[in-house]
Amino acid sequence: MIDVIVVIGAGSIGQAIARRVSSGKRVLLADLRLDNAEVAADVLANAGFEVSTTTVDVASRKSVGALVEAATKLGEVTGVIHAAGVSPSQASPETILRVDLYGTALVLAAFGSVIAWGGSGVVVASQSGHRLGALTAEQNEALAMTPVEDLLALPMLQPDQVTDSLHAYQLSKRGNALRVMAEAVRWAKRGARINTISPGIVITPLANDELTGPRGAGYRRMIELSPVGRAATPDEVGNVGALLMGPDGAFITGSDFLMDGGVTASYFFGELAPS
């Protein structure tokens, strides 16, 4: 049986993780836009990987179901890399919650039902989830455990409660980490693991949208005043992804790895602290 690595989101971070965990395996690369998937597939294929492409809308149960079907037809799903999403400068609060929060919950539920014994996955979240204020225990449980189709109906996610895109993004990314904790328990019943990576600013097309968008000055300030003093590269996130998905990470599941160059540390205890 062929081992299949499913990569959802054809961007730089998903590709970087895939390069480190997909040798000798079949890669199924899915993106909302087929042309994006095909461009990324050409890069991977030219580096010696066996790659197939398809489309997926992570906010559509039917579309995610079709992706699961396509993956299982290729072989045994041993890895899932979920790196799809939209940023605060790209979408409305409603769209961010639908894609980044609901879409991630849908992907985790769908692939958690087919992941192979010994398989693993990573969800790419964000440092933003770490700067959201504390939620109540009830809110944490709701984000982690509410059935997928009821998730967007939670009172805390209604338009009068989430009025701007950054808040929607922070809630979504906090929700991703909480959802992964809960899903890790379910995935374990299949002998599989799932974790979250919360990167800081990584130089990708999405990050460039932010750096040149309405919040660009704030993002540049984050980089300048962080302890590391620079943005990350996709390959650095790829290194962490490889640890989490590979044998060296066999004792790690249900965890969230913050890798932001110290931005969050500076936000709470340094020069980035709100005045």
C-alpha positions in Angstrom: 0.0 0.0 0.0 1.3 3.4 -1.0 1.8 6.0 1.8 0.0 9.2 1.1 0.8 12.7 2.5 -2.0 15.1 2.0 -1.0 18.8 1.8 -3.9 21.2 2.1 -2.8 24.7 1.0 -0.2 25.0 -1.7 1.8 27.8 -0.1 5.4 28.0 1.0 4.9 26.6 4.5 3.0 23.5 3.4 5.5 22.8 0.7 8.4 23.2 3.2 7.0 20.6 5.6 6.1 18.3 2.7 9.7 18.3 1.4 10.9 17.0 4.7 8.4 14.2 5.3 7.3 12.9 1.9 10.4 11.1 0.5 9.3 7.8 -1.0 5.6 8.7 -0.5 2.8 10.0 -2.7 1.9 13.7 -2.2 -1.6 14.8 -2.8 -1.5 18.6 -3.0 -4.8 20.4 -2.6 -5.7 24.1 -2.9 -8.7 26.2 -3.5 -7.2 27.2 -6.9 -5.9 24.3 -9.1 -3.3 26.6 -10.7 -1.7 27.2 -7.3 -1.6 23.5 -6.6 -0.1 22.8 -10.0 2.6 25.4 -9.7 3.6 23.9 -6.3 3.4 20.4 -7.7 5.8 21.3 -10.5 8.4 22.5 -7.9 8.0 19.3 -5.8 8.0 17.0 -8.9 11.2 18.6 -10.2 12.8 17.8 -6.8 11.9 14.1 -7.2 8.6 13.8 -5.4 5.6 12.0 -6.8 2.7 14.5 -6.7 -0.9 14.6 -7.6 -3.1 17.7 -7.4 -6.7 18.5 -6.7 -8.9 21.3 -5.5 -10.5 21.8 -2.1 -12.6 24.3 -0.4 -11.9 23.6 3.3 -15.1 25.4 4.3 -17.2 22.9 2.3 -18.0 19.5 3.8 -18.7 18.1 0.4 -15.3 19.4 -0.9 -13.4 18.1 2.1 -15.2 14.7 1.7 -14.1 14.5 -1.9 -10.5 15.2 -0.9 -10.6 12.4 1.6 -12.0 10.1 -1.0 -9.3 11.1 -3.5 -6.5 10.6 -0.9 -7.7 7.1 0.2 -8.0 6.0 -3.5 -4.3 6.8 -3.9 -3.2 4.7 -0.9 -3.0 4.9 2.9 -3.1 8.4 4.4 -0.1 8.5 6.8 0.3 12.3 7.0 -1.8 15.4 6.8 -0.4 18.9 6.5 -3.1 21.6 6.9 -1.7 24.9 5.9 -4.7 26.6 4.2 -6.2 29.8 5.5 -6.8 33.5 5.1 -5.3 36.4 6.9 -6.8 39.5 8.5 -5.9 41.7 5.5 -7.5 39.2 3.1 -11.0 38.6 4.3 -13.9 39.6 6.4 -14.4 38.3 10.0 -17.2 36.0 8.7 -14.9 34.5 6.0 -12.0 34.1 8.4 -14.1 32.2 10.9 -15.6 30.0 8.2 -12.2 29.2 6.5 -9.7 29.2 9.4 -11.8 27.9 12.3 -14.7 25.9 10.8 -12.6 24.7 7.9 -9.8 23.4 10.2 -12.3 21.6 12.4 -13.8 20.0 9.3 -10.4 18.8 8.0 -9.4 17.4 11.4 -12.7 15.5 11.8 -12.6 14.1 8.2 -9.0 13.0 8.2 -9.1 11.8 11.8 -11.5 9.1 10.5 -9.1 7.7 7.9 -5.6 8.5 9.2 -3.5 5.3 9.2 -2.1 3.7 12.3 1.1 5.4 13.1 0.2 8.5 11.0 0.6 12.1 12.0 -0.5 15.6 11.1 0.2 19.2 11.6 -2.0 22.2 11.5 -0.4 25.6 10.8 -2.0 28.1 13.1 -0.4 31.4 14.2 1.3 33.4 16.9 -1.9 35.5 16.9 -3.7 32.9 18.8 -1.3 33.4 21.7 -2.0 37.1 22.0 -5.8 36.8 22.4 -6.9 37.5 25.9 -7.8 34.6 28.2 -11.0 32.8 27.4 -13.3 31.2 30.0 -13.0 27.4 30.6 -16.5 27.1 29.0 -15.4 29.0 25.9 -12.3 26.9 25.5 -14.3 23.7 25.8 -16.8 25.0 23.2 -14.1 25.8 20.7 -12.5 22.4 21.2 -15.5 20.1 21.5 -18.6 21.6 19.7 -19.7 19.5 16.8 -18.3 20.9 13.6 -21.6 21.9 12.1 -22.6 23.8 15.2 -19.3 25.6 15.7 -20.1 28.8 13.9 -23.4 29.1 15.8 -21.6 29.6 19.1 -22.7 32.9 20.8 -19.0 34.0 21.1 -18.6 33.9 17.3 -21.6 36.0 16.3 -21.1 39.2 14.4 -21.9 41.4 17.4 -19.1 39.7 19.3 -16.5 39.5 16.5 -16.5 42.8 14.8 -13.1 43.0 13.1 -10.9 40.6 11.1 -7.9 40.5 13.5 -10.2 39.4 16.4 -11.7 36.7 14.1 -8.2 35.6 13.1 -7.0 35.4 16.7 -10.1 33.4 17.8 -9.7 31.1 14.9 -6.0 30.3 15.6 -6.7 29.9 19.4 -9.5 27.6 18.3 -7.2 25.6 16.1 -4.9 24.8 18.9 -7.8 23.9 21.2 -9.4 21.7 18.5 -6.1 19.9 17.9 -5.9 19.1 21.6 -9.3 17.5 21.5 -8.7 15.7 18.2 -5.4 14.3 19.5 -7.5 12.1 21.8 -9.6 10.9 18.9 -6.7 10.4 16.6 -4.9 8.3 19.2 -7.6 5.7 18.9 -6.2 5.1 15.4 -2.6 5.2 16.7 -2.1 8.6 15.1 -0.8 12.0 16.3 -1.8 15.6 15.6 -0.1 18.9 16.6 -0.3 22.6 15.9 2.5 24.9 14.8 2.0 28.6 15.6 4.5 30.6 13.5 5.2 34.2 13.8 5.8 36.3 10.6 7.1 34.0 7.9 8.1 35.4 4.6 5.4 34.1 2.3 3.0 35.8 -0.2 0.4 35.9 2.6 2.9 37.6 4.9 3.8 40.1 2.2 0.1 40.9 1.9 0.1 41.8 5.6 3.4 43.7 5.5 2.1 45.9 2.7 -1.5 46.1 4.0 -3.2 48.3 6.5 -1.5 46.6 9.4 2.0 46.6 7.7 3.6 49.1 10.1 2.5 47.0 13.1 4.0 43.9 11.5 7.3 45.6 10.7 7.4 46.8 14.3 6.9 43.3 15.6 9.8 42.1 13.6 12.1 45.0 14.6 11.3 44.6 18.3 11.3 40.9 18.6 14.2 39.2 20.4 15.4 37.5 17.2 14.9 40.7 15.1 13.8 39.1 11.8 11.1 37.2 10.2 11.2 33.4 9.7 11.7 31.4 6.5 9.3 28.6 5.5 12.1 26.1 5.8 12.4 26.9 9.5 8.7 26.0 10.0 9.4 22.9 7.8 12.0 21.8 10.3 9.5 21.9 13.2 6.9 20.2 11.1 9.3 17.4 10.3 10.0 16.9 14.0 6.3 16.7 14.8 5.4 14.4 12.0 8.4 12.1 12.2 9.7 9.4 14.6 11.6 11.9 16.7 8.3 13.5 17.7 6.6 10.2 18.6 5.8 11.4 22.2 4.3 14.7 21.0 0.6 15.0 20.3 -2.1 17.5 21.1 0.6 20.2 21.5 1.0 23.7 20.1 4.5 24.8 19.1 4.9 28.6 19.2 7.8 29.7 17.0 7.6 33.4 16.6 11.2 34.7 17.2 10.1 35.9 20.6 7.4 38.3 19.5 4.9 36.9 22.0 7.5 37.1 24.8 8.1 40.7 23.9 4.4 41.4 23.7 3.9 40.3 27.3 7.3 41.2 28.8 9.2 43.5 26.5 9.1 46.4 24.2 6.0 45.2 22.3 3.8 45.3 25.4 0.7 47.4 25.0 1.1 50.8 26.7 
